[in-house]
Amino acid sequence: MFNTLIMGFVVSLAAGIILGPVVIKKLKAFHARQEEREEGPESHKYKAGTPTMGGILILFSLLVSCVAFNGADTAKWAALFLTLGNGVIGFLDDSIKTVKKRNLGLKAKQKLFGQALVSVVFCLILKYVVELPTTLWVPFTALNIDLGFFYYIFVFFVFVGATNAVNLTDGLDGLAAGSCAITAVAYVVIAVALGYGGMALFSASLAGACLGFLFYNQHPAKMFMGDTGSLALGGALAAIAVLTKTELLLVLAGGLYVIEALSVILQVISFKTRGVRIFKMSPIHHHFELSGWSEVKVVTVFWVFSALTAIFSIIIVLADK
């Protein structure tokens, strides 16, 4: 298994690095260019015009690796379905924003409908193809609660929460790609420890795809992933958590995304109820930028935080075993 995991990682990494220049060239020809928000940090204005929708590179690299190895694992294909489904929603959103020049992209109702549709199909796959139990493991305990039908509703909220949280995290060069690579590596260890070989391979391939993209997304970024990538990565992490039966553990393993999302929620609640902003700007990575940190420093510190939460999640699983 170890050799297969290494190969899965290497193939997706190599695909990303090799195909990166081709994707950048095609995105430029497609006029898929970043439009910086007026309310965004002033230091980001220079990024306008950088090719976006680069999440296509992550998806293709992941697909190549999944097709090349362990083709019979149904859980892996279920995870890939949820990832690609979200990628399609993100692609439509990006296309409307960058090509049709409608700054808001898909309407919230349209995006939620698409996510609900993908989630329903994913849950049907879980029930009838993967035959996944409807139990929920509570970390730090031996409890496995059977939620029955309500488990699938819970899965939908995990899915929507993860996609939106990663989407909010994607605001600085390399932040989302690097942190997702870290979380994916943690899940390689977790999946192996729990006996989910297919999900270990999927996680390794995801980590390689993220790092291959990061080769072109590190500061100063040559391309951005857009919603094509951020929604897909959120879907991938949600799928991994569900298919390894560590749904609640994702809150810790992906602690960075939780904090990014909470910073936005708290900012909105505080401003609407008290007229006071808690942060200089949300998500919280912008707060640190406006506090004087360089973009590279923010990303590095957030990567370290993501690595720490990933390590703690591994320790919890190994201790439970």
Phi and psi restraints in degrees (value plus and minus 20) as a CYANA .aco file:
   2 PHE   PHI     -76.9   -36.9
   2 PHE   PSI     -64.2   -24.2
   3 ASN   PHI     -82.9   -42.9
   3 ASN   PSI     -58.3   -18.3
   4 THR   PHI     -86.5   -46.5
   4 THR   PSI     -60.2   -20.2
   5 LEU   PHI     -82.2   -42.2
   5 LEU   PSI     -64.4   -24.4
   6 ILE   PHI     -81.8   -41.8
   6 ILE   PSI     -63.5   -23.5
   7 MET   PHI     -86.5   -46.5
   7 MET   PSI     -60.3   -20.3
   8 GLY   PHI     -80.1   -40.1
   8 GLY   PSI     -63.3   -23.3
   9 PHE   PHI     -84.1   -44.1
   9 PHE   PSI     -67.4   -27.4
  10 VAL   PHI     -85.7   -45.7
  10 VAL   PSI     -61.2   -21.2
  11 VAL   PHI     -83.6   -43.6
  11 VAL   PSI     -66.2   -26.2
  12 SER   PHI     -88.6   -48.6
  12 SER   PSI     -57.1   -17.1
  13 LEU   PHI     -83.6   -43.6
  13 LEU   PSI     -67.3   -27.3
  14 ALA   PHI     -84.0   -44.0
  14 ALA   PSI     -60.7   -20.7
  15 ALA   PHI     -80.6   -40.6
  15 ALA   PSI     -62.0   -22.0
  16 GLY   PHI     -84.9   -44.9
  16 GLY   PSI     -65.6   -25.6
  17 ILE   PHI     -87.4   -47.4
  17 ILE   PSI     -63.0   -23.0
  18 ILE   PHI     -89.2   -49.2
  18 ILE   PSI     -61.8   -21.8
  19 LEU   PHI    -108.6   -68.6
  19 LEU   PSI     -28.1    11.9
  20 GLY   PHI     -72.1   -32.1
  20 GLY   PSI     -72.3   -32.3
  21 PRO   PHI     -80.3   -40.3
  21 PRO   PSI     -55.3   -15.3
  22 VAL   PHI     -85.8   -45.8
  22 VAL   PSI     -63.8   -23.8
  23 VAL   PHI     -84.3   -44.3
  23 VAL   PSI     -63.2   -23.2
  24 ILE   PHI     -80.0   -40.0
  24 ILE   PSI     -64.1   -24.1
  25 LYS   PHI     -82.6   -42.6
  25 LYS   PSI     -63.5   -23.5
  26 LYS   PHI     -86.9   -46.9
  26 LYS   PSI     -58.8   -18.8
  27 LEU   PHI     -86.0   -46.0
  27 LEU   PSI     -57.7   -17.7
  28 LYS   PHI     -84.4   -44.4
  28 LYS   PSI     -61.9   -21.9
  29 ALA   PHI     -85.9   -45.9
  29 ALA   PSI     -50.2   -10.2
  30 PHE   PHI    -101.8   -61.8
  30 PHE   PSI     -23.1    16.9
  31 HIS   PHI      39.2    79.2
  31 HIS   PSI      13.1    53.1
  32 ALA   PHI    -108.2   -68.2
  32 ALA   PSI      63.2   103.2
  33 ARG   PHI    -136.1   -96.1
  33 ARG   PSI     126.8   166.8
  34 GLN   PHI     -88.5   -48.5
  34 GLN   PSI     115.4   155.4
  35 GLU   PHI    -134.2   -94.2
  35 GLU   PSI      93.9   133.9
  36 GLU   PHI     -95.1   -55.1
  36 GLU   PSI     118.7   158.7
  37 ARG   PHI     -90.4   -50.4
  37 ARG   PSI     124.3   164.3
  38 GLU   PHI     -81.7   -41.7
  38 GLU   PSI     -54.3   -14.3
  39 GLU   PHI    -104.7   -64.7
  39 GLU   PSI     -20.8    19.2
  40 GLY   PHI     -94.8   -54.8
  40 GLY   PSI     150.4   190.4
  41 PRO   PHI     -78.3   -38.3
  41 PRO   PSI     120.4   160.4
  42 GLU   PHI     -80.0   -40.0
  42 GLU   PSI     -52.0   -12.0
  43 SER   PHI     -88.0   -48.0
  43 SER   PSI     -30.6     9.4
  44 HIS   PHI    -115.7   -75.7
  44 HIS   PSI     -22.3    17.7
  45 LYS   PHI     -81.7   -41.7
  45 LYS   PSI     -51.1   -11.1
  46 TYR   PHI     -87.2   -47.2
  46 TYR   PSI     -36.2     3.8
  47 LYS   PHI     -97.3   -57.3
  47 LYS   PSI     -34.4     5.6
  48 ALA   PHI     -77.7   -37.7
  48 ALA   PSI     112.7   152.7
  49 GLY   PHI      78.9   118.9
  49 GLY   PSI     -31.4     8.6
  50 THR   PHI     -89.1   -49.1
  50 THR   PSI     115.5   155.5
  51 PRO   PHI     -77.3   -37.3
  51 PRO   PSI     116.8   156.8
  52 THR   PHI    -141.4  -101.4
  52 THR   PSI    -193.7  -153.7
  53 MET   PHI      49.3    89.3
  53 MET   PSI      -1.3    38.7
  54 GLY   PHI     -87.4   -47.4
  54 GLY   PSI     -26.4    13.6
  55 GLY   PHI     -78.2   -38.2
  55 GLY   PSI     -40.8    -0.8
  56 ILE   PHI     -75.8   -35.8
  56 ILE   PSI     -58.8   -18.8
  57 LEU   PHI     -84.9   -44.9
  57 LEU   PSI     -60.9   -20.9
  58 ILE   PHI     -82.9   -42.9
  58 ILE   PSI     -65.8   -25.8
  59 LEU   PHI     -84.6   -44.6
  59 LEU   PSI     -62.7   -22.7
  60 PHE   PHI     -87.3   -47.3
  60 PHE   PSI     -62.1   -22.1
  61 SER   PHI     -82.6   -42.6
  61 SER   PSI     -62.5   -22.5
  62 LEU   PHI     -84.2   -44.2
  62 LEU   PSI     -62.5   -22.5
  63 LEU   PHI     -82.5   -42.5
  63 LEU   PSI     -63.9   -23.9
  64 VAL   PHI     -78.3   -38.3
  64 VAL   PSI     -66.1   -26.1
  65 SER   PHI     -87.5   -47.5
  65 SER   PSI     -59.8   -19.8
  66 CYS   PHI     -85.6   -45.6
  66 CYS   PSI     -57.3   -17.3
  67 VAL   PHI     -90.9   -50.9
  67 VAL   PSI     -55.1   -15.1
  68 ALA   PHI     -93.7   -53.7
  68 ALA   PSI     -47.6    -7.6
  69 PHE   PHI    -150.7  -110.7
  69 PHE   PSI     122.5   162.5
  70 ASN   PHI      31.0    71.0
  70 ASN   PSI      34.1    74.1
  71 GLY   PHI     -87.5   -47.5
  71 GLY   PSI     -34.4     5.6
  72 ALA   PHI    -110.0   -70.0
  72 ALA   PSI     -25.9    14.1
  73 ASP   PHI     -98.6   -58.6
  73 ASP   PSI      94.0   134.0
  74 THR   PHI     -90.7   -50.7
  74 THR   PSI     -54.1   -14.1
  75 ALA   PHI     -82.8   -42.8
  75 ALA   PSI     -60.3   -20.3
  76 LYS   PHI     -81.7   -41.7
  76 LYS   PSI     -61.7   -21.7
  77 TRP   PHI     -90.1   -50.1
  77 TRP   PSI     -52.1   -12.1
  78 ALA   PHI     -84.3   -44.3
  78 ALA   PSI     -63.1   -23.1
  79 ALA   PHI     -84.0   -44.0
  79 ALA   PSI     -60.3   -20.3
  80 LEU   PHI     -85.7   -45.7
  80 LEU   PSI     -57.9   -17.9
  81 PHE   PHI     -80.2   -40.2
  81 PHE   PSI     -67.8   -27.8
  82 LEU   PHI     -84.2   -44.2
  82 LEU   PSI     -57.2   -17.2
  83 THR   PHI     -86.0   -46.0
  83 THR   PSI     -70.1   -30.1
  84 LEU   PHI     -87.2   -47.2
  84 LEU   PSI     -56.8   -16.8
  85 GLY   PHI     -79.0   -39.0
  85 GLY   PSI     -63.7   -23.7
  86 ASN   PHI     -88.6   -48.6
  86 ASN   PSI     -55.7   -15.7
  87 GLY   PHI     -81.0   -41.0
  87 GLY   PSI     -58.8   -18.8
  88 VAL   PHI     -85.0   -45.0
  88 VAL   PSI     -63.5   -23.5
  89 ILE   PHI     -80.8   -40.8
  89 ILE   PSI     -64.6   -24.6
  90 GLY   PHI     -84.9   -44.9
  90 GLY   PSI     -57.3   -17.3
  91 PHE   PHI     -82.8   -42.8
  91 PHE   PSI     -63.7   -23.7
  92 LEU   PHI     -82.6   -42.6
  92 LEU   PSI     -61.9   -21.9
  93 ASP   PHI     -82.3   -42.3
  93 ASP   PSI     -67.5   -27.5
  94 ASP   PHI     -84.1   -44.1
  94 ASP   PSI     -60.6   -20.6
  95 SER   PHI     -81.3   -41.3
  95 SER   PSI     -62.0   -22.0
  96 ILE   PHI     -85.6   -45.6
  96 ILE   PSI     -60.3   -20.3
  97 LYS   PHI     -93.0   -53.0
  97 LYS   PSI     -62.5   -22.5
  98 THR   PHI    -113.8   -73.8
  98 THR   PSI     -56.2   -16.2
  99 VAL   PHI    -112.2   -72.2
  99 VAL   PSI     -66.8   -26.8
 100 LYS   PHI    -106.6   -66.6
 100 LYS   PSI     -24.0    16.0
 101 LYS   PHI      39.6    79.6
 101 LYS   PSI      14.5    54.5
 102 ARG   PHI    -120.2   -80.2
 102 ARG   PSI      83.2   123.2
 103 ASN   PHI     -76.2   -36.2
 103 ASN   PSI     -51.2   -11.2
 104 LEU   PHI    -107.4   -67.4
 104 LEU   PSI     -29.3    10.7
 105 GLY   PHI      46.9    86.9
 105 GLY   PSI    -164.0  -124.0
 106 LEU   PHI     -83.7   -43.7
 106 LEU   PSI     125.1   165.1
 107 LYS   PHI     -90.6   -50.6
 107 LYS   PSI     135.1   175.1
 108 ALA   PHI     -76.0   -36.0
 108 ALA   PSI     -60.4   -20.4
 109 LYS   PHI     -86.1   -46.1
 109 LYS   PSI     -58.8   -18.8
 110 GLN   PHI     -86.3   -46.3
 110 GLN   PSI     -63.0   -23.0
 111 LYS   PHI     -85.7   -45.7
 111 LYS   PSI     -62.5   -22.5
 112 LEU   PHI     -85.6   -45.6
 112 LEU   PSI     -57.6   -17.6
 113 PHE   PHI     -83.0   -43.0
 113 PHE   PSI     -64.1   -24.1
 114 GLY   PHI     -82.2   -42.2
 114 GLY   PSI     -62.9   -22.9
 115 GLN   PHI     -86.5   -46.5
 115 GLN   PSI     -57.7   -17.7
 116 ALA   PHI     -84.5   -44.5
 116 ALA   PSI     -61.3   -21.3
 117 LEU   PHI     -83.7   -43.7
 117 LEU   PSI     -66.8   -26.8
 118 VAL   PHI     -82.7   -42.7
 118 VAL   PSI     -60.1   -20.1
 119 SER   PHI     -84.7   -44.7
 119 SER   PSI     -60.3   -20.3
 120 VAL   PHI     -82.4   -42.4
 120 VAL   PSI     -66.6   -26.6
 121 VAL   PHI     -83.2   -43.2
 121 VAL   PSI     -62.2   -22.2
 122 PHE   PHI     -80.6   -40.6
 122 PHE   PSI     -63.2   -23.2
 123 CYS   PHI     -86.5   -46.5
 123 CYS   PSI     -55.3   -15.3
 124 LEU   PHI     -84.5   -44.5
 124 LEU   PSI     -59.1   -19.1
 125 ILE   PHI     -83.9   -43.9
 125 ILE   PSI     -62.4   -22.4
 126 LEU   PHI     -78.9   -38.9
 126 LEU   PSI     -63.2   -23.2
 127 LYS   PHI     -95.7   -55.7
 127 LYS   PSI     -66.8   -26.8
 128 TYR   PHI    -122.4   -82.4
 128 TYR   PSI     -39.9     0.1
 129 VAL   PHI    -126.1   -86.1
 129 VAL   PSI     -76.6   -36.6
 130 VAL   PHI     -96.4   -56.4
 130 VAL   PSI     -48.6    -8.6
 131 GLU   PHI      37.8    77.8
 131 GLU   PSI      29.7    69.7
 132 LEU   PHI     -97.1   -57.1
 132 LEU   PSI     114.9   154.9
 133 PRO   PHI     -82.4   -42.4
 133 PRO   PSI     133.1   173.1
 134 THR   PHI    -114.9   -74.9
 134 THR   PSI       5.3    45.3
 135 THR   PHI    -107.3   -67.3
 135 THR   PSI     135.3   175.3
 136 LEU   PHI    -147.2  -107.2
 136 LEU   PSI      97.2   137.2
 137 TRP   PHI    -101.0   -61.0
 137 TRP   PSI     112.2   152.2
 138 VAL   PHI    -119.1   -79.1
 138 VAL   PSI      92.3   132.3
 139 PRO   PHI     -75.3   -35.3
 139 PRO   PSI     130.8   170.8
 140 PHE   PHI      53.5    93.5
 140 PHE   PSI     -17.5    22.5
 141 THR   PHI    -155.2  -115.2
 141 THR   PSI     154.6   194.6
 142 ALA   PHI    -119.1   -79.1
 142 ALA   PSI      -9.5    30.5
 143 LEU   PHI     -94.3   -54.3
 143 LEU   PSI     113.3   153.3
 144 ASN   PHI    -149.1  -109.1
 144 ASN   PSI      80.7   120.7
 145 ILE   PHI    -110.6   -70.6
 145 ILE   PSI     107.0   147.0
 146 ASP   PHI    -106.5   -66.5
 146 ASP   PSI      92.1   132.1
 147 LEU   PHI    -109.7   -69.7
 147 LEU   PSI     -29.0    11.0
 148 GLY   PHI      39.9    79.9
 148 GLY   PSI    -155.9  -115.9
 149 PHE   PHI     -80.4   -40.4
 149 PHE   PSI     -53.3   -13.3
 150 PHE   PHI     -85.8   -45.8
 150 PHE   PSI     -34.9     5.1
 151 TYR   PHI     -81.2   -41.2
 151 TYR   PSI     -58.6   -18.6
 152 TYR   PHI     -90.6   -50.6
 152 TYR   PSI     -51.9   -11.9
 153 ILE   PHI     -86.6   -46.6
 153 ILE   PSI     -61.3   -21.3
 154 PHE   PHI     -81.1   -41.1
 154 PHE   PSI     -62.2   -22.2
 155 VAL   PHI     -79.0   -39.0
 155 VAL   PSI     -60.4   -20.4
 156 PHE   PHI     -80.4   -40.4
 156 PHE   PSI     -62.7   -22.7
 157 PHE   PHI     -89.4   -49.4
 157 PHE   PSI     -55.1   -15.1
 158 VAL   PHI     -81.8   -41.8
 158 VAL   PSI     -65.1   -25.1
 159 PHE   PHI     -82.7   -42.7
 159 PHE   PSI     -70.8   -30.8
 160 VAL   PHI     -86.6   -46.6
 160 VAL   PSI     -61.3   -21.3
 161 GLY   PHI     -82.3   -42.3
 161 GLY   PSI     -64.4   -24.4
 162 ALA   PHI     -87.1   -47.1
 162 ALA   PSI     -62.8   -22.8
 163 THR   PHI     -84.7   -44.7
 163 THR   PSI     -62.5   -22.5
 164 ASN   PHI     -91.2   -51.2
 164 ASN   PSI     -55.9   -15.9
 165 ALA   PHI     -86.4   -46.4
 165 ALA   PSI     -64.6   -24.6
 166 VAL   PHI     -86.8   -46.8
 166 VAL   PSI     -57.0   -17.0
 167 ASN   PHI     -79.3   -39.3
 167 ASN   PSI     -61.3   -21.3
 168 LEU   PHI     -89.9   -49.9
 168 LEU   PSI     -50.8   -10.8
 169 THR   PHI     -91.0   -51.0
 169 THR   PSI     -45.8    -5.8
 170 ASP   PHI     -97.9   -57.9
 170 ASP   PSI      58.1    98.1
 171 GLY   PHI    -154.7  -114.7
 171 GLY   PSI     -29.3    10.7
 172 LEU   PHI    -149.9  -109.9
 172 LEU   PSI     134.8   174.8
 173 ASP   PHI     -77.9   -37.9
 173 ASP   PSI      97.4   137.4
 174 GLY   PHI      63.4   103.4
 174 GLY   PSI     -26.7    13.3
 175 LEU   PHI     -85.1   -45.1
 175 LEU   PSI     -74.0   -34.0
 176 ALA   PHI     -89.5   -49.5
 176 ALA   PSI     -64.1   -24.1
 177 ALA   PHI     -83.1   -43.1
 177 ALA   PSI     -64.6   -24.6
 178 GLY   PHI     -88.4   -48.4
 178 GLY   PSI     -63.7   -23.7
 179 SER   PHI     -88.3   -48.3
 179 SER   PSI     -56.5   -16.5
 180 CYS   PHI     -88.0   -48.0
 180 CYS   PSI     -54.7   -14.7
 181 ALA   PHI     -82.6   -42.6
 181 ALA   PSI     -61.9   -21.9
 182 ILE   PHI     -83.1   -43.1
 182 ILE   PSI     -67.3   -27.3
 183 THR   PHI     -82.9   -42.9
 183 THR   PSI     -59.3   -19.3
 184 ALA   PHI     -84.3   -44.3
 184 ALA   PSI     -59.8   -19.8
 185 VAL   PHI     -83.0   -43.0
 185 VAL   PSI     -61.1   -21.1
 186 ALA   PHI     -78.9   -38.9
 186 ALA   PSI     -60.9   -20.9
 187 TYR   PHI     -93.3   -53.3
 187 TYR   PSI     -40.0     0.0
 188 VAL   PHI     -82.0   -42.0
 188 VAL   PSI     -68.7   -28.7
 189 VAL   PHI     -84.3   -44.3
 189 VAL   PSI     -65.2   -25.2
 190 ILE   PHI     -82.4   -42.4
 190 ILE   PSI     -65.2   -25.2
 191 ALA   PHI     -84.2   -44.2
 191 ALA   PSI     -60.8   -20.8
 192 VAL   PHI     -84.0   -44.0
 192 VAL   PSI     -64.3   -24.3
 193 ALA   PHI     -82.4   -42.4
 193 ALA   PSI     -53.5   -13.5
 194 LEU   PHI    -113.0   -73.0
 194 LEU   PSI     -23.2    16.8
 195 GLY   PHI      66.9   106.9
 195 GLY   PSI       1.4    41.4
 196 TYR   PHI    -122.2   -82.2
 196 TYR   PSI      60.0   100.0
 197 GLY   PHI     -80.6   -40.6
 197 GLY   PSI     -62.4   -22.4
 198 GLY   PHI     -82.8   -42.8
 198 GLY   PSI     -58.7   -18.7
 199 MET   PHI     -95.1   -55.1
 199 MET   PSI     -48.1    -8.1
 200 ALA   PHI     -84.2   -44.2
 200 ALA   PSI     -62.9   -22.9
 201 LEU   PHI     -85.6   -45.6
 201 LEU   PSI     -63.0   -23.0
 202 PHE   PHI     -80.7   -40.7
 202 PHE   PSI     -62.9   -22.9
 203 SER   PHI     -85.1   -45.1
 203 SER   PSI     -61.0   -21.0
 204 ALA   PHI     -84.5   -44.5
 204 ALA   PSI     -61.9   -21.9
 205 SER   PHI     -85.5   -45.5
 205 SER   PSI     -57.9   -17.9
 206 LEU   PHI     -85.0   -45.0
 206 LEU   PSI     -63.1   -23.1
 207 ALA   PHI     -80.5   -40.5
 207 ALA   PSI     -63.9   -23.9
 208 GLY   PHI     -83.6   -43.6
 208 GLY   PSI     -61.6   -21.6
 209 ALA   PHI     -83.7   -43.7
 209 ALA   PSI     -60.4   -20.4
 210 CYS   PHI     -85.4   -45.4
 210 CYS   PSI     -61.9   -21.9
 211 LEU   PHI     -90.4   -50.4
 211 LEU   PSI     -54.5   -14.5
 212 GLY   PHI     -83.0   -43.0
 212 GLY   PSI     -61.8   -21.8
 213 PHE   PHI     -87.7   -47.7
 213 PHE   PSI     -58.7   -18.7
 214 LEU   PHI     -80.7   -40.7
 214 LEU   PSI     -46.6    -6.6
 215 PHE   PHI     -75.7   -35.7
 215 PHE   PSI     -50.5   -10.5
 216 TYR   PHI    -129.6   -89.6
 216 TYR   PSI     -24.7    15.3
 217 ASN   PHI    -127.0   -87.0
 217 ASN   PSI     -27.0    13.0
 218 GLN   PHI     -86.9   -46.9
 218 GLN   PSI     136.7   176.7
 219 HIS   PHI     -86.6   -46.6
 219 HIS   PSI     111.7   151.7
 220 PRO   PHI    -100.6   -60.6
 220 PRO   PSI     109.8   149.8
 221 ALA   PHI     -85.2   -45.2
 221 ALA   PSI     117.7   157.7
 222 LYS   PHI    -110.0   -70.0
 222 LYS   PSI     -37.7     2.3
 223 MET   PHI    -179.7  -139.7
 223 MET   PSI     137.0   177.0
 224 PHE   PHI    -130.8   -90.8
 224 PHE   PSI     136.0   176.0
 225 MET   PHI     -99.0   -59.0
 225 MET   PSI     -46.5    -6.5
 226 GLY   PHI      45.1    85.1
 226 GLY   PSI    -195.1  -155.1
 227 ASP   PHI     -86.0   -46.0
 227 ASP   PSI     -44.2    -4.2
 228 THR   PHI     -74.5   -34.5
 228 THR   PSI     -61.4   -21.4
 229 GLY   PHI    -108.1   -68.1
 229 GLY   PSI     -65.0   -25.0
 230 SER   PHI     -87.0   -47.0
 230 SER   PSI     -60.9   -20.9
 231 LEU   PHI     -87.5   -47.5
 231 LEU   PSI     -58.4   -18.4
 232 ALA   PHI     -84.8   -44.8
 232 ALA   PSI     -63.1   -23.1
 233 LEU   PHI     -85.6   -45.6
 233 LEU   PSI     -59.5   -19.5
 234 GLY   PHI     -82.1   -42.1
 234 GLY   PSI     -61.5   -21.5
 235 GLY   PHI     -84.4   -44.4
 235 GLY   PSI     -58.7   -18.7
 236 ALA   PHI     -83.7   -43.7
 236 ALA   PSI     -65.8   -25.8
 237 LEU   PHI     -86.4   -46.4
 237 LEU   PSI     -59.3   -19.3
 238 ALA   PHI     -82.7   -42.7
 238 ALA   PSI     -63.4   -23.4
 239 ALA   PHI     -82.3   -42.3
 239 ALA   PSI     -62.6   -22.6
 240 ILE   PHI     -82.2   -42.2
 240 ILE   PSI     -65.0   -25.0
 241 ALA   PHI     -81.9   -41.9
 241 ALA   PSI     -63.5   -23.5
 242 VAL   PHI     -86.5   -46.5
 242 VAL   PSI     -65.7   -25.7
 243 LEU   PHI     -99.2   -59.2
 243 LEU   PSI     -29.0    11.0
 244 THR   PHI    -125.8   -85.8
 244 THR   PSI     -14.3    25.7
 245 LYS   PHI      38.0    78.0
 245 LYS   PSI      18.8    58.8
 246 THR   PHI    -145.4  -105.4
 246 THR   PSI      22.7    62.7
 247 GLU   PHI     -75.7   -35.7
 247 GLU   PSI     -68.4   -28.4
 248 LEU   PHI     -91.5   -51.5
 248 LEU   PSI     -46.4    -6.4
 249 LEU   PHI     -86.1   -46.1
 249 LEU   PSI     -42.8    -2.8
 250 LEU   PHI     -80.0   -40.0
 250 LEU   PSI     -48.1    -8.1
 251 VAL   PHI     -80.4   -40.4
 251 VAL   PSI     -55.8   -15.8
 252 LEU   PHI    -106.8   -66.8
 252 LEU   PSI     -69.5   -29.5
 253 ALA   PHI     -77.9   -37.9
 253 ALA   PSI     -55.8   -15.8
 254 GLY   PHI    -127.8   -87.8
 254 GLY   PSI      20.4    60.4
 255 GLY   PHI     -76.9   -36.9
 255 GLY   PSI     -53.3   -13.3
 256 LEU   PHI     -81.2   -41.2
 256 LEU   PSI     -62.4   -22.4
 257 TYR   PHI     -88.1   -48.1
 257 TYR   PSI     -55.3   -15.3
 258 VAL   PHI     -82.7   -42.7
 258 VAL   PSI     -65.6   -25.6
 259 ILE   PHI     -85.6   -45.6
 259 ILE   PSI     -60.3   -20.3
 260 GLU   PHI     -80.8   -40.8
 260 GLU   PSI     -64.6   -24.6
 261 ALA   PHI     -87.7   -47.7
 261 ALA   PSI     -63.2   -23.2
 262 LEU   PHI     -82.4   -42.4
 262 LEU   PSI     -55.4   -15.4
 263 SER   PHI     -82.9   -42.9
 263 SER   PSI     -57.0   -17.0
 264 VAL   PHI     -90.2   -50.2
 264 VAL   PSI     -65.1   -25.1
 265 ILE   PHI     -81.1   -41.1
 265 ILE   PSI     -67.0   -27.0
 266 LEU   PHI     -84.9   -44.9
 266 LEU   PSI     -58.3   -18.3
 267 GLN   PHI     -81.9   -41.9
 267 GLN   PSI     -65.3   -25.3
 268 VAL   PHI     -86.3   -46.3
 268 VAL   PSI     -66.2   -26.2
 269 ILE   PHI     -81.8   -41.8
 269 ILE   PSI     -65.9   -25.9
 270 SER   PHI     -83.1   -43.1
 270 SER   PSI     -62.9   -22.9
 271 PHE   PHI     -89.4   -49.4
 271 PHE   PSI     -58.5   -18.5
 272 LYS   PHI     -95.1   -55.1
 272 LYS   PSI     -50.4   -10.4
 273 THR   PHI    -114.7   -74.7
 273 THR   PSI     -52.2   -12.2
 274 ARG   PHI    -140.7  -100.7
 274 ARG   PSI     -30.1     9.9
 275 GLY   PHI      52.6    92.6
 275 GLY   PSI      -2.0    38.0
 276 VAL   PHI    -142.0  -102.0
 276 VAL   PSI     114.8   154.8
 277 ARG   PHI    -112.4   -72.4
 277 ARG   PSI     108.9   148.9
 278 ILE   PHI     -93.3   -53.3
 278 ILE   PSI     -60.8   -20.8
 279 PHE   PHI    -132.2   -92.2
 279 PHE   PSI     136.2   176.2
 280 LYS   PHI     -83.0   -43.0
 280 LYS   PSI     -52.9   -12.9
 281 MET   PHI    -183.9  -143.9
 281 MET   PSI     124.5   164.5
 282 SER   PHI    -134.9   -94.9
 282 SER   PSI     135.2   175.2
 283 PRO   PHI     -80.0   -40.0
 283 PRO   PSI     148.9   188.9
 284 ILE   PHI     -83.3   -43.3
 284 ILE   PSI     -43.2    -3.2
 285 HIS   PHI     -83.2   -43.2
 285 HIS   PSI     -51.6   -11.6
 286 HIS   PHI     -91.3   -51.3
 286 HIS   PSI     -50.2   -10.2
 287 HIS   PHI     -80.2   -40.2
 287 HIS   PSI     -64.6   -24.6
 288 PHE   PHI     -89.2   -49.2
 288 PHE   PSI     -54.9   -14.9
 289 GLU   PHI     -80.2   -40.2
 289 GLU   PSI     -68.2   -28.2
 290 LEU   PHI     -92.4   -52.4
 290 LEU   PSI     -31.9     8.1
 291 SER   PHI    -108.3   -68.3
 291 SER   PSI     -20.7    19.3
 292 GLY   PHI      91.6   131.6
 292 GLY   PSI     -23.9    16.1
 293 TRP   PHI     -95.0   -55.0
 293 TRP   PSI     123.6   163.6
 294 SER   PHI     -92.9   -52.9
 294 SER   PSI     138.9   178.9
 295 GLU   PHI     -80.1   -40.1
 295 GLU   PSI     -60.6   -20.6
 296 VAL   PHI     -83.9   -43.9
 296 VAL   PSI     -59.6   -19.6
 297 LYS   PHI     -85.6   -45.6
 297 LYS   PSI     -64.0   -24.0
 298 VAL   PHI     -79.1   -39.1
 298 VAL   PSI     -68.3   -28.3
 299 VAL   PHI     -82.0   -42.0
 299 VAL   PSI     -64.1   -24.1
 300 THR   PHI     -82.4   -42.4
 300 THR   PSI     -66.9   -26.9
 301 VAL   PHI     -83.6   -43.6
 301 VAL   PSI     -60.7   -20.7
 302 PHE   PHI     -88.4   -48.4
 302 PHE   PSI     -54.5   -14.5
 303 TRP   PHI     -83.0   -43.0
 303 TRP   PSI     -62.7   -22.7
 304 VAL   PHI     -82.1   -42.1
 304 VAL   PSI     -63.2   -23.2
 305 PHE   PHI     -81.3   -41.3
 305 PHE   PSI     -63.0   -23.0
 306 SER   PHI     -82.5   -42.5
 306 SER   PSI     -58.5   -18.5
 307 ALA   PHI     -85.5   -45.5
 307 ALA   PSI     -59.5   -19.5
 308 LEU   PHI     -84.7   -44.7
 308 LEU   PSI     -64.5   -24.5
 309 THR   PHI     -86.9   -46.9
 309 THR   PSI     -53.6   -13.6
 310 ALA   PHI     -84.6   -44.6
 310 ALA   PSI     -64.0   -24.0
 311 ILE   PHI     -82.9   -42.9
 311 ILE   PSI     -63.9   -23.9
 312 PHE   PHI     -81.6   -41.6
 312 PHE   PSI     -58.7   -18.7
 313 SER   PHI     -85.9   -45.9
 313 SER   PSI     -57.3   -17.3
 314 ILE   PHI     -84.6   -44.6
 314 ILE   PSI     -63.6   -23.6
 315 ILE   PHI     -80.2   -40.2
 315 ILE   PSI     -61.4   -21.4
 316 ILE   PHI     -81.4   -41.4
 316 ILE   PSI     -64.8   -24.8
 317 VAL   PHI     -86.2   -46.2
 317 VAL   PSI     -65.3   -25.3
 318 LEU   PHI     -85.3   -45.3
 318 LEU   PSI     -56.5   -16.5
 319 ALA   PHI     -88.6   -48.6
 319 ALA   PSI     -55.0   -15.0
 320 ASP   PHI     -88.8   -48.8
 320 ASP   PSI     -50.6   -10.6
